[in-house]
Amino acid sequence: MTNGFIRYEEKNGVEYASVYKAKRIGNKKINDIEWLGRVIDKEKGVYKSRNRGVFSFSLDGGVFDQIPEIHEKLILDFGDTFFFDKILNDSGYKDMLISVFEDISDTVLSLIYYRSLQGGANCYAGDWWDGSYARILYPGASLSSQRISETLKTVGDETVLRVFFEKYLRYISSMVGSGVLIDSTGLPNDIRFPLTEVNNHSGEISNEARLVLVLDRDSKMPIYFRYIAGNIVDVTTLETTLDEVKMYGMDVYCAIVDAGYYSEKNVRALQSKNISFVMRLVPNRKIYKELAKKHAPGIEDAKHLVRYRDRLLYIKRIEIDLFGKIGYAYISVDIDRKHDEIKKYMRGALDNGDISPEVMNAEMKEKGLFILVSSEMIEVEELLPLYYTRQAIEQVFDINKNNVDLLPLRVHSIEAFRGHLLLSFIASAAYIIVNKVAKKANLCALGVYRVMRNLKCKVYDEAIIVQEANKKMNDIAKSVGFNYPSKILLSCGEKTVGK
């Protein structure tokens, strides 16, 4: 007959056990409690305590058997990799990547995890992997400098890119709408290959290649990327970018683009594809000068006043001819921006001393002015919220450059360059997926990684024992709705998860 029972309880995500045995003292019946310690394997009755070490306990007979030969092999960073891996696994993103890269998926995923969680030159990826739970997840990773270079070239093969985009666009199809944001950014470098050319962007001259990115307007997920030589201007790339996206079965019905893409050729191309659009005009365009001259003088009227967040603007909508079809122009003045620009201009003009009052007055009338054009009529109150969704693409460029190691470029062939861009694209999409989950804990993805990295694990011959999580870690887990494993069996990959 069993004498007593074992009671299990959880503290800070870790399961502990005690033995309760009934006994009598005089006429009173009480429980005699004996502490077993931390639960290592509930089914096999294996526990760990400070006094006994690791031992097995049998309730029938109360036998304590010492288990001497469990050797700790490694202490690894666990929490950040576990969190990142769990989100990618739960979202299906990880399975999609494995299906693309197959035999080299351990190496590719290790590089993506390294870029996302640590960052730095690829030559240090192996050092990071040595101390990370990623080495358990991806034991087949080959991260010597030579192997990484070979992997980048393999990943950068055009066939691999096409397989990736076919599967990736299928994966995100349920997340995205039919509106896109398109923009480009410079990738400064001094690499001697055909894509590095001199670029003059807004007066700043640099040697660079350029990255063109297509982003979904609603989900803010990256859809597609292209690369072009540094001396190719944005205005010539729009139609080709849309055509390439179409080749993967992605239908676009609305595009929001910046001023660099406005031209008769592009407007006609969008019209012929039945893609509605919103774009800004640059001041040196003839249409801008004509609209400003005719409509700017009387725009500062209360009937044109619009609030956008904490900004106040005057916006006047007029119907215009857009190369044979009806379009709309929105002549706009940002009040705060106008005052700031006027103050800056006036200080410079007064310091110069050679500018006449007439010229100053003419210049000041242009301050704070900008003009948008669209193919469809949009209510003026809805215009800026729609147009400024394009700020999301700047945020993704920022993620690429600052969080997933897009820059600096450390490659020396076009194939490796393509592979580098693809890994950055994959990592930026992963960042956005994880960031949406991290917001539930009122943190960004980067903040979660910083906290979770301090959760360690110890690797033994047959199992991994995850150490105790602190309050911050438990708060994150509670907010996003998951539990830390207390033990991971290496022999069969089984996980014993705290309830």
C-alpha positions as CSV (number, residue, x, y, z in Angstrom):
1,M,0.0,0.0,0.0
2,T,1.3,3.4,-0.9
3,N,2.4,5.5,2.1
4,G,1.6,9.2,1.5
5,F,1.6,11.2,-1.8
6,I,3.8,13.6,-3.8
7,R,2.6,17.1,-4.1
8,Y,3.9,19.2,-7.1
9,E,3.9,23.0,-7.2
10,E,5.2,25.6,-9.6
11,K,7.3,28.6,-8.6
12,N,8.5,31.1,-11.2
13,G,8.0,28.7,-14.0
14,V,9.9,25.8,-12.3
15,E,8.2,22.7,-10.9
16,Y,9.1,21.4,-7.4
17,A,8.0,18.4,-5.4
18,S,7.5,17.4,-1.7
19,V,6.4,14.1,-0.1
20,Y,3.5,14.2,2.3
21,K,3.1,11.3,4.7
22,A,0.4,11.0,7.4
23,K,1.4,10.3,10.9
24,R,-0.2,10.6,14.4
25,I,1.1,12.6,17.3
26,G,-1.1,11.7,20.3
27,N,-4.6,11.9,19.0
28,K,-3.8,14.3,16.2
29,K,-3.2,13.2,12.6
30,I,-0.7,15.5,10.8
31,N,1.3,15.4,7.5
32,D,5.0,14.9,7.7
33,I,6.5,16.9,4.8
34,E,9.8,16.0,3.2
35,W,11.3,18.3,0.5
36,L,12.3,16.5,-2.7
37,G,13.4,19.6,-4.7
38,R,13.2,20.4,-8.4
39,V,11.5,18.0,-10.7
40,I,13.8,16.7,-13.4
41,D,11.7,13.8,-14.7
42,K,8.2,13.4,-13.2
43,E,7.5,10.1,-14.9
44,K,10.8,8.5,-13.8
45,G,10.7,10.1,-10.4
46,V,14.0,12.0,-10.8
47,Y,14.6,15.1,-8.7
48,K,17.4,17.5,-7.7
49,S,18.1,19.1,-4.4
50,R,21.0,20.9,-2.9
51,N,21.6,18.2,-0.3
52,R,21.2,15.1,-2.4
53,G,22.1,16.3,-5.8
54,V,20.3,14.4,-8.6
55,F,18.4,11.3,-7.4
56,S,15.5,9.1,-8.0
57,F,12.7,8.5,-5.5
58,S,10.2,5.8,-5.2
59,L,7.1,6.5,-3.1
60,D,6.6,2.8,-2.4
61,G,9.2,2.3,0.3
62,G,10.6,5.8,0.1
63,V,13.8,4.8,-1.6
64,F,16.4,7.5,-2.5
65,D,18.8,6.3,-5.2
66,Q,21.7,8.6,-6.2
67,I,22.2,9.2,-9.9
68,P,25.9,10.0,-10.1
69,E,26.8,10.2,-13.8
70,I,25.1,13.3,-15.2
71,H,27.8,15.5,-16.5
72,E,27.2,19.1,-17.4
73,K,28.7,19.8,-20.8
74,L,27.7,23.4,-21.7
75,I,26.0,26.5,-20.3
76,L,24.3,28.3,-23.2
77,D,22.3,31.5,-23.8
78,F,18.8,30.1,-24.1
79,G,16.0,32.5,-23.7
80,D,16.4,34.8,-26.7
81,T,16.9,31.9,-29.1
82,F,14.1,29.9,-27.6
83,F,11.7,32.9,-27.9
84,F,12.7,33.8,-31.5
85,D,12.5,30.1,-32.5
86,K,9.1,29.6,-30.9
87,I,7.5,32.6,-32.7
88,L,8.9,31.6,-36.1
89,N,7.9,28.0,-35.5
90,D,4.4,28.9,-34.3
91,S,3.9,31.3,-37.2
92,G,4.9,28.7,-39.9
93,Y,7.7,30.9,-41.1
94,K,10.4,28.5,-40.0
95,D,8.9,25.6,-41.8
96,M,8.6,27.7,-45.0
97,L,12.3,28.5,-44.7
98,I,13.3,24.9,-44.2
99,S,11.4,23.9,-47.3
100,V,13.3,26.4,-49.3
101,F,16.8,25.8,-48.1
102,E,16.5,22.1,-47.3
103,D,20.1,20.6,-46.9
104,I,21.7,23.9,-45.9
105,S,18.8,25.1,-43.7
106,D,20.8,24.6,-40.5
107,T,23.4,27.0,-41.7
108,V,21.0,29.5,-43.2
109,L,18.7,29.6,-40.1
110,S,21.8,29.9,-37.8
111,L,22.9,33.0,-39.8
112,I,19.4,34.5,-39.7
113,Y,19.2,33.9,-35.9
114,Y,22.7,35.4,-35.5
115,R,21.8,38.5,-37.5
116,S,18.5,38.9,-35.6
117,L,19.8,38.2,-32.0
118,Q,23.4,39.3,-32.0
119,G,24.6,40.9,-35.2
120,G,28.1,41.7,-36.4
121,A,30.5,40.4,-39.0
122,N,29.8,36.9,-40.3
123,C,33.2,35.8,-39.1
124,Y,31.9,35.9,-35.6
125,A,28.7,33.9,-36.3
126,G,30.4,30.6,-35.2
127,D,31.5,32.1,-31.9
128,W,28.0,33.2,-31.2
129,W,26.6,29.8,-32.2
130,D,29.0,28.0,-29.8
131,G,27.4,29.8,-26.9
132,S,23.8,29.7,-28.0
133,Y,20.9,27.3,-27.9
134,A,21.0,27.6,-31.7
135,R,23.8,24.9,-31.7
136,I,21.2,22.5,-30.2
137,L,18.5,23.5,-32.7
138,Y,20.8,23.5,-35.7
139,P,23.7,21.1,-35.1
140,G,24.4,20.8,-38.8
141,A,25.3,24.5,-39.2
142,S,28.7,25.1,-40.9
143,L,29.8,28.6,-39.9
144,S,33.5,28.9,-40.8
145,S,34.2,32.0,-42.9
146,Q,34.7,30.0,-46.0
147,R,31.5,28.0,-45.6
148,I,29.5,31.2,-44.9
149,S,30.8,32.7,-48.1
150,E,29.9,29.6,-50.0
151,T,26.4,29.6,-48.4
152,L,25.8,33.2,-49.4
153,K,26.7,32.4,-53.0
154,T,24.4,29.4,-52.9
155,V,21.5,31.4,-51.4
156,G,22.1,34.1,-53.9
157,D,21.6,31.9,-56.9
158,E,18.7,33.2,-59.0
159,T,17.0,29.8,-58.9
160,V,17.0,29.8,-55.1
161,L,15.6,33.4,-55.0
162,R,12.7,32.4,-57.2
163,V,11.9,29.4,-55.1
164,F,12.0,31.5,-52.0
165,F,9.7,34.2,-53.4
166,E,7.2,31.7,-54.7
167,K,6.9,30.1,-51.3
168,Y,7.2,33.3,-49.3
169,L,4.5,35.1,-51.2
170,R,2.3,32.1,-50.8
171,Y,3.1,32.1,-47.0
172,I,2.1,35.8,-46.6
173,S,-0.9,35.8,-48.9
174,S,-3.4,35.7,-46.0
175,M,-1.6,38.6,-44.3
176,V,-1.4,41.1,-47.1
177,G,-3.8,43.3,-49.1
178,S,-3.5,44.7,-52.6
179,G,-1.8,48.0,-51.7
180,V,1.9,48.4,-51.8
181,L,4.6,50.9,-50.8
182,I,7.6,51.2,-53.0
183,D,10.9,53.0,-52.3
184,S,14.6,52.6,-52.5
185,T,17.6,53.2,-50.3
186,G,21.3,53.4,-51.0
187,L,23.8,50.8,-49.9
188,P,27.1,52.7,-49.7
189,N,30.2,50.6,-50.4
190,D,33.6,50.6,-52.1
191,I,33.3,47.1,-53.5
192,R,34.7,46.7,-57.0
193,F,31.8,45.1,-58.8
194,P,29.3,46.3,-61.5
195,L,26.6,47.5,-59.1
196,T,28.8,50.1,-57.2
197,E,28.4,53.4,-59.0
198,V,28.4,57.1,-58.1
199,N,25.0,58.3,-56.9
200,N,23.8,61.8,-56.4
201,H,20.7,61.7,-54.1
202,S,19.4,65.1,-52.9
203,G,22.8,66.6,-53.3
204,E,24.7,63.8,-51.4
205,I,27.2,62.0,-53.6
206,S,28.4,58.5,-52.7
207,N,29.5,55.2,-54.2
208,E,26.7,52.8,-53.7
209,A,24.4,50.1,-55.0
210,R,20.6,50.5,-54.4
211,L,18.0,48.3,-52.8
212,V,14.4,48.6,-54.1
213,L,11.8,47.3,-51.6
214,V,8.1,46.6,-52.0
215,L,6.1,46.6,-48.7
216,D,2.5,45.6,-48.0
217,R,0.6,48.8,-47.0
218,D,-1.6,47.1,-44.4
219,S,0.5,44.5,-42.7
220,K,3.8,46.3,-43.2
221,M,5.3,43.0,-44.3
222,P,8.1,43.1,-46.9
223,I,6.9,41.6,-50.2
224,Y,9.8,41.8,-52.6
225,F,13.2,43.3,-53.2
226,R,15.4,44.1,-56.2
227,Y,18.9,45.6,-56.4
228,I,20.1,48.1,-59.0
229,A,23.3,49.9,-59.8
230,G,23.9,53.1,-57.8
231,N,23.6,55.3,-60.8
232,I,20.1,54.2,-61.8
233,V,17.5,56.7,-60.8
234,D,14.3,55.7,-59.0
235,V,12.0,57.0,-61.8
236,T,13.2,54.3,-64.2
237,T,12.6,51.3,-61.8
238,L,8.9,51.5,-61.0
239,E,7.4,49.6,-63.9
240,T,10.0,46.8,-63.8
241,T,9.5,46.4,-60.1
242,L,5.7,46.0,-60.5
243,D,6.2,43.6,-63.4
244,E,8.5,41.4,-61.4
245,V,6.0,41.3,-58.5
246,K,3.3,40.3,-61.0
247,M,5.4,37.4,-62.2
248,Y,5.0,35.8,-58.8
249,G,1.2,36.1,-59.0
250,M,0.9,39.1,-56.8
251,D,-1.8,41.5,-57.9
252,V,-1.3,45.2,-57.0
253,Y,-4.3,47.6,-57.1
254,C,-2.8,50.5,-55.2
255,A,0.7,51.9,-55.0
256,I,2.0,54.7,-52.7
257,V,5.4,56.0,-53.9
258,D,7.6,58.9,-53.2
259,A,8.4,61.9,-55.4
260,G,11.3,60.3,-57.2
261,Y,8.9,58.0,-59.1
262,Y,6.8,60.7,-60.7
263,S,7.0,60.8,-64.5
264,E,4.7,60.7,-67.4
265,K,5.9,57.1,-68.3
266,N,5.2,55.9,-64.8
267,V,1.8,57.5,-64.5
268,R,0.8,56.0,-67.8
269,A,2.1,52.6,-66.8
270,L,0.1,52.7,-63.5
271,Q,-3.0,53.8,-65.4
272,S,-2.6,51.0,-68.0
273,K,-2.3,48.4,-65.2
274,N,-5.4,49.9,-63.4
275,I,-3.3,50.6,-60.3
276,S,-4.5,53.5,-58.3
277,F,-1.7,55.6,-56.8
278,V,-0.7,58.5,-54.5
279,M,2.6,60.2,-55.0
280,R,4.4,63.4,-54.1
281,L,5.6,65.9,-56.7
282,V,9.1,67.4,-56.6
283,P,9.2,71.2,-56.7
284,N,11.2,71.3,-60.0
285,R,8.4,69.7,-62.0
286,K,6.5,71.9,-64.3
287,I,3.1,70.7,-62.9
288,Y,4.3,71.5,-59.4
289,K,5.2,75.1,-60.4
290,E,2.0,75.7,-62.2
291,L,-0.2,74.3,-59.3
292,A,1.7,76.3,-56.7
293,K,1.5,79.5,-58.7
294,K,-2.2,79.2,-59.2
295,H,-3.4,77.7,-55.9
296,A,-0.9,78.4,-53.2
297,P,-1.6,82.2,-52.7
298,G,-5.2,81.6,-51.3
299,I,-4.7,78.3,-49.6
300,E,-4.4,79.6,-46.0
301,D,-8.1,79.7,-45.5
302,A,-9.9,78.1,-42.6
303,K,-12.1,76.1,-45.0
304,H,-9.0,74.2,-46.0
305,L,-7.8,73.5,-42.5
306,V,-7.1,69.8,-41.6
307,R,-5.8,68.1,-38.5
308,Y,-3.4,65.2,-38.8
309,R,-2.3,63.8,-35.5
310,D,-0.8,66.8,-33.7
311,R,-0.2,68.7,-37.0
312,L,-2.3,71.4,-38.6
313,L,-2.3,71.8,-42.4
314,Y,-4.1,73.5,-45.1
315,I,-5.1,71.1,-47.9
316,K,-6.9,72.1,-51.1
317,R,-8.0,69.4,-53.5
318,I,-8.5,70.2,-57.2
319,E,-9.2,68.0,-60.3
320,I,-6.4,67.9,-62.9
321,D,-5.6,66.3,-66.1
322,L,-3.1,63.4,-65.6
323,F,-1.9,62.7,-69.1
324,G,-5.4,62.3,-70.6
325,K,-7.1,60.9,-67.6
326,I,-8.8,62.6,-64.6
327,G,-6.6,62.9,-61.5
328,Y,-6.4,65.0,-58.4
329,A,-3.9,67.3,-56.9
330,Y,-3.7,68.2,-53.2
331,I,-1.9,71.5,-52.6
332,S,-0.9,71.4,-48.9
333,V,0.8,73.7,-46.4
334,D,2.2,72.3,-43.1
335,I,1.8,75.2,-40.7
336,D,4.5,74.2,-38.2
337,R,6.9,73.2,-41.0
338,K,6.3,76.5,-42.8
339,H,7.2,78.5,-39.7
340,D,10.3,76.4,-39.0
341,E,11.5,76.7,-42.6
342,I,10.9,80.4,-42.7
343,K,12.9,81.1,-39.5
344,K,15.8,79.0,-40.9
345,Y,15.7,80.7,-44.3
346,M,15.4,84.2,-42.8
347,R,18.4,83.7,-40.5
348,G,20.5,82.6,-43.5
349,A,19.2,85.3,-45.7
350,L,20.0,88.0,-43.2
351,D,23.5,86.6,-42.6
352,N,24.0,86.6,-46.3
353,G,23.0,90.2,-46.7
354,D,22.8,90.1,-50.5
355,I,19.2,88.9,-50.9
356,S,16.6,91.5,-51.7
357,P,13.3,91.7,-49.8
358,E,11.4,90.8,-53.0
359,V,13.4,87.6,-53.4
360,M,13.0,86.8,-49.7
361,N,9.2,87.3,-49.9
362,A,8.9,85.0,-53.0
363,E,11.0,82.3,-51.3
364,M,9.1,82.4,-48.0
365,K,5.8,81.8,-49.9
366,E,7.1,78.4,-50.9
367,K,8.0,77.3,-47.4
368,G,6.0,74.4,-45.9
369,L,4.4,73.7,-49.3
370,F,4.1,70.3,-50.8
371,I,1.8,68.8,-53.4
372,L,0.5,65.2,-53.7
373,V,-1.3,63.8,-56.8
374,S,-3.6,60.7,-56.9
375,S,-5.5,58.8,-59.6
376,E,-8.6,58.5,-57.4
377,M,-10.5,61.2,-55.4
378,I,-9.6,61.0,-51.7
379,E,-11.2,62.9,-48.9
380,V,-8.6,65.5,-47.7
381,E,-9.0,64.2,-44.1
382,E,-8.0,60.7,-45.3
383,L,-5.2,61.8,-47.5
384,L,-2.3,62.1,-45.1
385,P,-3.1,59.0,-43.0
386,L,-3.0,57.1,-46.4
387,Y,0.1,58.7,-47.8
388,Y,2.2,58.6,-44.6
389,T,1.7,54.8,-44.4
390,R,4.8,55.0,-46.6
391,Q,6.8,55.8,-43.4
392,A,6.6,52.1,-42.7
393,I,9.0,51.4,-45.5
394,E,11.5,53.8,-43.9
395,Q,11.1,51.8,-40.7
396,V,11.8,48.6,-42.6
397,F,14.9,50.1,-44.1
398,D,16.0,51.1,-40.6
399,I,15.4,47.5,-39.4
400,N,17.5,46.2,-42.3
401,K,20.4,48.6,-41.7
402,N,20.4,48.7,-37.8
403,N,18.9,45.4,-36.7
404,V,19.7,42.7,-39.2
405,D,23.1,43.7,-40.6
406,L,22.2,44.9,-44.1
407,L,25.2,47.3,-43.8
408,P,28.1,47.4,-44.0
409,L,28.4,45.2,-47.2
410,R,31.1,42.6,-46.8
411,V,30.8,40.6,-50.0
412,H,32.8,40.6,-53.2
413,S,30.6,39.0,-55.9
414,I,27.1,39.6,-57.2
415,E,26.0,36.1,-56.1
416,A,27.1,36.6,-52.5
417,F,25.6,40.1,-52.6
418,R,22.2,38.6,-53.6
419,G,22.5,36.1,-50.9
420,H,23.3,38.8,-48.3
421,L,20.3,40.8,-49.4
422,L,18.0,37.7,-49.2
423,L,19.2,36.9,-45.7
424,S,18.6,40.5,-44.6
425,F,15.1,40.4,-46.2
426,I,14.3,37.1,-44.4
427,A,15.6,38.5,-41.1
428,S,13.6,41.8,-41.5
429,A,10.4,39.8,-42.1
430,A,11.2,37.7,-39.0
431,Y,11.7,40.9,-37.0
432,I,8.3,42.2,-38.0
433,I,6.6,38.9,-37.1
434,V,8.3,38.7,-33.7
435,N,7.8,42.4,-33.0
436,K,4.0,42.0,-33.3
437,V,4.1,39.4,-30.6
438,A,6.6,41.4,-28.4
439,K,4.2,44.3,-28.4
440,K,1.9,42.2,-26.2
441,A,4.6,42.6,-23.5
442,N,4.9,46.4,-24.3
443,L,8.4,45.8,-25.7
444,C,9.9,45.7,-29.1
445,A,11.6,42.5,-30.4
446,L,15.0,43.9,-29.5
447,G,14.0,44.6,-26.0
448,V,12.7,41.1,-25.5
449,Y,15.9,39.6,-26.8
450,R,17.9,41.7,-24.4
451,V,15.9,40.5,-21.4
452,M,15.6,36.8,-22.5
453,R,19.3,36.4,-23.3
454,N,19.9,36.2,-19.6
455,L,17.9,33.0,-19.3
456,K,20.5,30.2,-19.5
457,C,20.4,26.4,-20.0
458,K,22.7,23.7,-18.9
459,V,23.4,20.9,-21.4
460,Y,24.0,17.4,-20.0
461,D,24.6,14.1,-21.8
462,E,21.0,13.3,-22.3
463,A,19.0,16.4,-21.5
464,I,19.0,20.2,-21.3
465,I,18.0,21.8,-18.0
466,V,16.6,25.3,-18.3
467,Q,17.5,27.6,-15.4
468,E,15.0,29.6,-13.4
469,A,13.4,32.6,-15.2
470,N,13.3,35.9,-13.4
471,K,10.3,38.2,-13.0
472,K,10.8,40.1,-16.3
473,M,11.1,36.9,-18.2
474,N,8.0,35.4,-16.6
475,D,6.1,38.6,-17.3
476,I,7.1,38.4,-21.0
477,A,6.0,34.8,-21.2
478,K,2.7,35.5,-19.5
479,S,2.0,38.5,-21.8
480,V,2.6,36.6,-25.0
481,G,1.1,33.4,-23.8
482,F,3.7,30.7,-23.7
483,N,5.7,28.6,-21.1
484,Y,9.4,27.9,-20.8
485,P,10.4,24.3,-20.9
486,S,12.0,23.1,-17.7
487,K,13.8,20.2,-19.5
488,I,14.5,19.1,-23.0
489,L,15.5,15.5,-23.7
490,L,18.3,15.3,-26.2
491,S,17.8,11.6,-27.1
492,C,14.4,12.1,-28.6
493,G,13.8,15.8,-28.6
494,E,11.0,15.5,-26.1
495,K,10.1,18.6,-24.1
496,T,8.8,18.7,-20.6
497,V,7.0,22.1,-20.3
498,G,6.1,23.8,-17.1
499,K,2.3,24.1,-16.8
